[in-house]
Amino acid sequence: MQAVSSPHSVILFANNLIYFSPSVYYTYRMSREYYRWQEKSVKNALGLRRVVVVSGARQTGKTTLSQRILGKDGDYRSLDDTDLLNFALADPRGFVMNKAGPMVIDEIQKAPKLIPEIKQVVDRNKGPGQYLLTGSANILTLPVISDSLAGRVKYMRLRPLTVGEILGKKPSFLKRSFEKNFPGKITGYDKAAIIDLAFRGGYPEAAALNNLHHRKDWHTDYVQTLIERDLKDIANIRRQDALKDLVGILASWSAKFMEISQITTALSINKITLDTYINTLISMFMFEKVPPWLKTDYDRIGKRAKFFAADTGLMTSVLGWKPNEVFMNNDRSGKLIETFVFQELAAQVDLESQYFLYQYRDRTAREIDFLIEREDGALLGMEVKAGHSVSKEDFAPQEWFVQNIVKNKTPYTGLVLYSGDRVIPFGENMLAVPTAALWME
């Protein structure tokens, strides 16, 4: 990379420039294809399981990933192709007859009757790597899918691009965190830079747009297409207008604990309908929940999940936010950067089965933004700050948690992620770490 001085605070992915700070950016050659961290995992799964399902939101690169993995060896069939979809619906058994090597079926949720036919095929032939299915909805949650292919399938998630994937970095944050192995400084990403990255989000086509209004138009069209076209494949939603309004409402609750009663009042719908609509948006990978950490008998721990938008670019567009306004608004910048951290964290947790992502909040509102439990029981806690400074008070919830919940029964590492550039120790196993550590090797 070549460092270039600049007084401007911009990111130019499409023009091969990537923003690092208000004063320095680096030339970086961007391609239209990125190495996805899940590629290795999908390859390994195909060598072990008869069926692999890669699910994720539209436009996150599932088709590109499958083509990279199988190349010319795969038999590609996209159900976005009307002729192929009609064939699948009319003759599901004939459609899945697999004679040309591994078969890729894109958008499997459009033809759920293919699933039992695939089951019959792989029950007769137990060899691995027969089908790679992709879906823009979580087929495990769809009422029209009656068979989960249990014992035959590996389910995997492809999320929007992470910053590490865009920069071609290997995911190392979780390993470094548990080992408390960070360099003394991680420079180049201040609060303005992190907000800019969050506004771009991880949908490749949207992230490449430099104009904020063009990006907002892309996200607006994206949401409209999902609701008006894709929704019919997975749910019977009578009030599309309410669902569109709900997208904005849920975006505003990202990184917060939702108050359901306020939403039902705002939309004039009952709780049962609201739950159906929320679960539909979750199944389409627009939003998701982080469950509470409950592995204690402490009677004041909250039981509610925490809600997050699945892409900060889409979130900011839906809410109509502007970067300069978010920078000056502590509530918005905190909400945005915590959601951004969640997206980066979740992508790394997905890669290894030894990590589990939670959050913690008790009934006195004592809160830890993220808790990651390793399979051996070790815990990694994280508090997210938007600002450039950290104090001892920022570690108070985690120190209380160690003293009253952990009680030296299990290893605990506590981090405060912030927009500064130094790694600073704050007592035993407590560190302030730059947010940019999420995408360093």
C-alpha positions in Angstrom: 0.0 0.0 0.0 1.1 3.6 -0.7 0.3 6.2 1.9 -1.0 9.5 0.5 -1.6 12.7 2.5 -5.1 14.2 2.2 -7.2 16.8 4.1 -10.4 15.1 3.0 -12.5 12.6 5.0 -13.7 10.3 2.3 -13.7 6.6 1.3 -13.4 5.7 -2.4 -13.7 2.0 -2.8 -14.6 2.0 -6.4 -11.7 4.4 -7.3 -9.2 2.3 -5.5 -8.9 4.6 -2.5 -9.8 3.6 1.0 -10.1 6.0 3.9 -8.2 5.5 7.0 -8.3 8.8 8.9 -9.1 12.5 8.3 -5.5 13.1 7.2 -4.2 9.8 5.7 -5.5 7.3 3.3 -4.0 4.5 1.3 -4.3 3.4 -2.2 -5.7 -0.1 -2.3 -6.5 -2.1 -5.4 -10.1 -3.3 -5.0 -11.5 -6.1 -7.2 -15.2 -6.8 -7.8 -14.8 -10.2 -6.1 -13.6 -10.7 -2.6 -12.2 -13.8 -0.8 -15.0 -14.7 1.6 -14.0 -16.1 5.0 -16.6 -18.8 4.7 -15.1 -20.2 1.5 -12.8 -22.6 3.3 -15.6 -23.7 5.7 -18.0 -24.4 2.8 -15.3 -26.4 1.0 -14.6 -28.5 4.1 -18.4 -29.0 4.6 -18.8 -30.3 1.1 -16.1 -32.9 1.8 -18.0 -34.2 4.8 -21.8 -33.7 4.2 -24.1 -34.8 1.5 -25.9 -31.4 1.4 -24.6 -27.9 2.3 -26.9 -25.0 2.6 -25.5 -21.5 2.5 -28.1 -18.9 3.5 -27.8 -15.2 3.6 -29.5 -12.0 2.4 -29.8 -11.3 -1.3 -26.8 -9.5 -2.8 -24.3 -10.8 -0.3 -22.4 -13.0 -2.8 -23.8 -16.5 -2.4 -23.8 -17.3 -6.1 -20.3 -15.9 -6.5 -19.1 -18.0 -3.6 -20.6 -21.2 -5.0 -19.0 -20.5 -8.4 -15.6 -19.9 -6.8 -15.8 -23.2 -4.9 -17.1 -25.5 -7.6 -16.0 -23.7 -10.8 -16.9 -25.7 -13.9 -17.5 -28.9 -11.9 -20.8 -27.7 -10.7 -24.3 -28.0 -12.3 -25.7 -24.5 -11.6 -29.5 -24.0 -11.4 -30.9 -20.7 -10.3 -34.6 -20.5 -9.4 -34.5 -16.9 -10.3 -34.6 -18.2 -13.9 -38.3 -18.5 -14.7 -37.9 -21.6 -16.9 -35.9 -23.5 -14.3 -38.3 -22.5 -11.6 -41.2 -23.8 -13.6 -39.3 -27.0 -14.2 -38.6 -27.3 -10.4 -42.3 -26.7 -9.5 -43.7 -29.1 -12.1 -41.2 -31.9 -11.7 -39.2 -31.7 -8.5 -38.0 -35.2 -8.7 -36.7 -34.8 -12.2 -35.1 -31.4 -11.4 -32.9 -32.8 -8.6 -31.5 -35.8 -10.6 -27.9 -35.2 -10.2 -25.6 -36.7 -12.9 -23.1 -33.9 -13.7 -21.3 -33.6 -10.4 -22.2 -31.3 -7.5 -25.5 -29.5 -8.1 -25.9 -25.9 -7.0 -29.5 -24.7 -6.6 -29.8 -21.0 -6.0 -32.8 -19.6 -4.0 -34.0 -22.9 -2.8 -36.8 -21.3 -0.8 -38.7 -20.7 -4.1 -39.3 -24.4 -4.6 -39.6 -26.1 -1.1 -40.8 -29.3 -2.7 -37.3 -29.9 -3.9 -36.2 -30.6 -0.3 -37.9 -34.0 0.2 -36.7 -35.1 -3.3 -33.1 -34.2 -2.4 -33.5 -36.2 0.8 -34.5 -39.3 -1.2 -31.5 -38.9 -3.5 -28.9 -38.5 -0.7 -30.5 -41.4 1.3 -29.8 -43.7 -1.7 -26.3 -42.3 -2.2 -24.5 -41.3 1.0 -21.5 -39.7 -0.7 -20.5 -36.1 0.4 -20.8 -33.0 -1.7 -23.8 -33.8 -3.8 -25.8 -30.5 -3.4 -24.9 -27.0 -2.5 -28.1 -25.1 -1.9 -28.3 -21.3 -1.4 -31.2 -19.3 0.0 -32.1 -15.7 0.7 -34.3 -16.9 3.5 -33.6 -19.1 6.5 -35.2 -22.4 5.3 -35.2 -23.8 8.9 -37.8 -21.2 9.8 -40.1 -21.5 6.8 -43.4 -23.1 7.5 -43.5 -24.5 3.9 -40.4 -26.6 4.6 -41.4 -29.8 6.2 -38.1 -31.6 6.2 -34.8 -30.2 7.7 -32.5 -32.8 6.1 -31.2 -33.5 9.7 -28.1 -35.6 9.7 -27.4 -35.0 6.0 -26.9 -31.3 5.9 -24.6 -28.5 7.1 -26.2 -25.1 7.4 -24.0 -22.1 7.0 -24.5 -18.3 7.0 -23.0 -15.8 4.5 -23.2 -12.3 5.8 -22.5 -9.0 4.1 -18.9 -8.2 3.6 -16.8 -7.4 6.6 -14.0 -4.8 6.6 -11.5 -7.6 6.9 -12.8 -9.3 3.8 -12.7 -6.0 1.8 -9.1 -5.5 2.9 -8.1 -9.1 2.3 -7.3 -9.8 6.0 -7.6 -13.1 7.9 -10.0 -13.1 10.8 -7.9 -13.1 14.0 -9.7 -10.9 16.5 -11.2 -13.5 18.7 -8.0 -15.5 19.0 -6.1 -12.3 19.8 -8.7 -11.2 22.3 -8.7 -14.4 24.3 -4.9 -14.4 24.3 -4.8 -10.6 25.0 -2.3 -10.4 22.2 -2.5 -6.9 20.5 0.1 -4.5 19.4 0.6 -1.3 21.4 -1.0 0.8 18.7 -3.5 0.2 15.9 -3.6 3.4 13.8 -5.6 4.8 10.9 -9.2 4.5 12.0 -10.7 7.2 14.1 -14.4 7.8 14.9 -15.1 9.5 11.5 -13.5 6.6 9.6 -15.4 4.0 11.5 -18.7 5.9 10.9 -17.9 6.1 7.2 -17.3 2.4 7.0 -20.5 1.7 8.8 -22.5 3.9 6.4 -21.2 1.9 3.5 -22.2 -1.4 5.0 -21.3 -4.8 3.5 -23.5 -5.3 0.4 -20.8 -5.2 -2.3 -22.7 -3.2 -4.8 -23.9 -0.6 -2.3 -20.5 -0.3 -0.6 -18.9 0.6 -3.9 -21.1 3.7 -4.4 -19.4 6.8 -3.2 -22.4 9.1 -3.3 -24.5 8.9 -0.1 -27.8 9.6 -2.0 -27.0 6.9 -4.6 -26.3 4.4 -1.8 -29.6 5.3 -0.1 -31.5 4.8 -3.3 -29.8 1.3 -3.7 -30.9 0.3 -0.2 -34.4 1.7 -0.6 -34.8 -0.3 -3.8 -33.4 -3.3 -2.1 -35.9 -3.2 0.7 -38.8 -2.6 -1.7 -37.8 -5.5 -3.9 -37.5 -7.9 -0.9 -41.0 -7.0 0.4 -42.8 -6.8 -2.9 -41.2 -9.7 -4.7 -39.3 -12.1 -2.4 -41.7 -12.0 0.5 -44.3 -14.1 -1.3 -41.9 -17.1 -1.3 -41.7 -17.3 2.5 -44.8 -15.7 4.1 -48.3 -14.5 3.6 -48.1 -10.9 4.7 -51.3 -9.0 4.3 -50.1 -5.5 5.2 -47.0 -4.8 3.2 -47.3 -1.1 4.3 -47.0 -2.1 7.9 -44.0 -4.3 7.1 -42.2 -1.5 5.3 -42.8 0.8 8.3 -41.6 -2.0 10.6 -38.2 -2.1 8.8 -37.6 1.5 9.8 -38.8 1.0 13.4 -36.6 -2.1 13.9 -33.6 -0.2 12.5 -34.2 2.5 15.1 -34.2 -0.2 17.8 -30.9 -1.7 16.6 -28.5 -2.3 19.6 -31.4 -1.8 22.0 -33.9 -3.9 23.9 -37.2 -3.5 22.0 -40.4 -2.3 23.7 -43.0 -4.3 21.9 -45.9 -2.3 23.2 -44.6 0.8 21.6 -44.3 -0.9 18.2 -47.7 -2.4 18.3 -49.2 1.0 19.0 -47.2 2.7 16.3 -48.3 0.2 13.6 -51.8 -0.5 15.0 -51.3 -4.3 14.9 -51.5 -6.9 17.6 -48.6 -8.7 19.2 -49.2 -12.0 17.4 -49.1 -10.2 14.0 -46.1 -8.2 15.1 -44.2 -11.3 16.1 -45.0 -12.9 12.7 -43.7 -9.8 10.9 -40.5 -9.6 12.9 -39.8 -13.2 12.5 -40.3 -12.8 8.7 -37.7 -10.0 8.6 -35.3 -12.1 10.6 -35.8 -15.1 8.3 -34.9 -12.8 5.4 -31.6 -11.8 7.2 -32.5 -8.1 7.6 -32.4 -8.2 11.4 -31.3 -10.7 14.0 -31.3 -11.2 17.8 -28.5 -11.8 20.1 -29.6 -14.0 23.0 -28.9 -13.3 26.7 -26.2 -15.1 28.6 -28.0 -17.2 31.2 -25.5 -19.6 32.5 -25.9 -18.6 36.1 -28.5 -18.9 38.8 -28.3 -15.2 39.5 -32.0 -14.3 39.8 -31.7 -10.7 38.5 -30.4 -11.5 35.0 -32.6 -10.3 32.1 -34.0 -12.8 29.8 -34.6 -10.6 26.7 -32.7 -10.9 23.4 -31.0 -7.8 22.0 -32.0 -6.7 18.5 -29.6 -5.7 15.7 -29.8 -4.6 12.1 -27.9 -7.1 9.9 -26.2 -4.3 7.8 -25.3 -0.8 9.0 -25.4 0.6 5.5 -29.0 -0.4 5.0 -29.8 0.7 8.6 -28.5 4.3 8.0 -30.3 4.6 4.7 -33.6 3.4 6.1 -33.3 5.9 9.0 -32.2 8.7 6.7 -29.1 9.5 8.7 -26.2 11.6 7.5 -22.6 11.0 8.7 -21.9 14.5 10.0 -25.1 14.4 12.1 -24.4 11.0 13.5 -20.8 12.0 14.4 -22.2 14.8 16.6 -25.0 12.8 18.1 -23.8 10.4 20.9 -26.9 8.2 20.9 -26.8 7.7 17.2 -23.1 7.2 16.9 -23.2 4.7 19.8 -26.1 2.8 18.3 -24.4 2.7 14.9 -21.0 1.7 16.0 -22.3 -1.0 18.3 -24.3 -2.5 15.5 -21.2 -2.3 13.2 -19.2 -4.1 15.8 -21.9 -6.8 16.1 -21.7 -7.4 12.3 -17.9 -7.7 12.4 -18.0 -10.0 15.5 -20.8 -12.2 14.3 -19.0 -12.9 11.0 -16.0 -14.2 12.9 -18.1 -16.2 15.4 -19.7 -18.0 12.4 -16.4 -19.3 11.3 -15.7 -21.6 14.2 -18.0 -23.8 16.2 -16.0 -23.1 19.4 -17.4 -19.6 19.9 -20.9 -18.5 21.0 -22.2 -14.9 21.0 -24.4 -13.5 23.8 -25.1 -10.2 25.6 -25.7 -9.6 29.2 -28.1 -7.3 31.1 -29.5 -7.6 34.6 -32.6 -6.0 36.0 -30.7 -3.1 37.4 -29.7 -2.2 33.8 -26.1 -3.3 34.4 -25.0 -4.3 30.9 -22.2 -5.9 28.9 -22.7 -5.3 25.1 -21.3 -8.6 24.0 -20.2 -11.8 25.7 -18.4 -14.5 23.7 -18.2 -17.9 25.3 -15.5 -20.3 24.1 -16.4 -24.0 24.1 -14.0 -24.5 27.1 -16.1 -22.0 29.1 -13.7 -19.0 28.9 -15.5 -15.7 28.5 -14.7 -12.6 26.5 -16.7 -9.5 27.4 -16.9 -6.3 25.3 -18.2 -2.8 25.9 -18.4 -0.6 22.7 -17.7 3.1 22.9 -18.0 5.5 19.9 -15.6 8.0 21.4 -11.8 8.4 21.4 -11.2 8.1 25.2 -11.6 5.4 27.8 -11.8 5.6 31.6 -11.8 3.2 34.5 -15.6 3.6 34.8 -16.1 2.1 31.4 -15.0 -1.2 32.8 -17.3 -1.1 35.9 -20.0 -3.5 34.6 -17.4 -6.1 33.6 -15.5 -5.8 36.9 -18.8 -6.3 38.8 -19.6 -9.3 36.5 -16.2 -10.8 37.3 -16.5 -10.3 41.1 -20.2 -11.3 41.4 -20.9 -13.8 38.6 -17.6 -15.3 37.4 -16.0 -15.3 40.9 -12.7 -16.7 39.4 -14.6 -19.9 38.4 -13.8 -19.4 34.7 -11.2 -17.3 32.8 -12.6 -13.8 31.8 -11.1 -11.2 29.5 -12.7 -7.8 29.4 -12.4 -5.3 26.5 -13.6 -1.8 25.8 -13.6 -1.1 22.1 -13.1 2.5 21.3 -12.1 4.9 18.5 -8.6 5.6 19.7 -5.4 4.0 18.5 -3.7 2.7 21.6 -4.1 -0.6 23.5 -4.3 0.4 27.2 -4.4 -2.0 30.2 -7.0 -1.2 32.9 -6.3 -3.8 35.5 -6.0 -7.6 35.4 -7.3 -9.0 32.1 -9.0 -5.7 31.2 -7.9 -3.8 28.1 -9.0 -0.8 26.1 -8.6 -1.8 22.4 -9.1 0.2 19.2 -12.2 -0.9 17.3 -9.9 -1.4 14.2 -8.5 -4.5 15.9 -11.6 -6.3 14.6 -10.1 -6.4 11.1 -6.3 -6.6 11.7 -4.5 -9.9 11.1 
